Amino acid sequence: MLVLITYDVNTETAAGKARLRKVAKQCVNYGRRVQNSVFECILDSAQCVTLKAALANIIDEKTDSLRFYYLGNNYKSKIEHMGIERGISADDMLIL
């Protein structure tokens, strides 16, 4: 399923800046960045639980925020894009 993850991490302190980098690194491991603090991730249920737990352990719930949008398996008709595209689609094949 496609999960859209958005986050807002308070970066007024050095610890906040470190949390921001850690959140982004976790999200990069599971999907692609489509905006500065927005990732599209193709996940199965186990991966979703694992990623949510990892992110929950990183953020400070008093100052930071995470949002998960579950677009499901039929997400292509639910996404409209305008402007420059960042990278490849989350479900495109990548050959290294």
N, C-alpha and C positions, 0 to 999 in steps of 0.2 A: 504494500500500500504506500501511497505517497503521503508523507508527513511534512508539513511546512513548520519549521521551527524558527521562532523569532525570539530575540532576547534584548534586554536593556540592562547593562551592567554599569553600576556607578563607578566612574573612573576618577573620582576626586582624590583618591589616595593611591599609593603604590600598590597596595594589596588589591584594590579594585582593578587596576590596570593588569595585574597578574591574573586575576580571575577572568577578565575579558579574553585574554590570550588563551587561557585554558578552555574556556567554553568554545571558542572558535576552533581550537585544535580538535576537540571532541567531535564537533559537528562536521568538520572536514573529513574525519575518518568514516563518516556515514553518508555523506551527501555532497552537494555542491552549493557554493555560496552564490546567491542570486541578487542579493543586496548586501550592504555592509553588515547588518545583523540579522540576515534572513537566509535560511538554508532550506533547500528541497532535498529530502532524504527518502529513498526507496527502502523500506524496512519491512521485515516480517515481525510478527508479534514479539518474539524473543529479543530481537535487536532493538525494538522500540523500548521494551522494559529496561534493557541494559543501558541504552543511551540516556533514558530519562533518569535512571538512578545515578549514573555518572555525573550528569549535569546538576542534579539536585545536591550532590556532594560538593560541587564546586561553588555554586552561587551562595550569596548571603541573602537569605529570604527577607531580611529587614530593609535591604537597599536595592536589590536586583530583582529582575522579573524574567520569566520564561513563559512562552506561549506555544502550544502545540495545536496545529490544525490538521485534522485527519481527513484527507481528501479521498482516501480509499483507492481501489484498483482502477476505477473508471475516471481518473482525474484529468485526462487530456482534454475533455470537453469543458472542464471547469476552469481552465487556465487561459487567460488572454494576455498577450505580451505586446508592448509597444516600446520602440527604441532599441538601443544596442543590446545584444544578447551577450551574457557573460559565460563563456566556456561552452561545454557541450551539455546536452540535455541529461537530466538525472538518470534516464533509462537507456541512453545510447551506449553502444559498445565502445570500449576504450581498449585499444591494442597497444601494448608496451613492447 
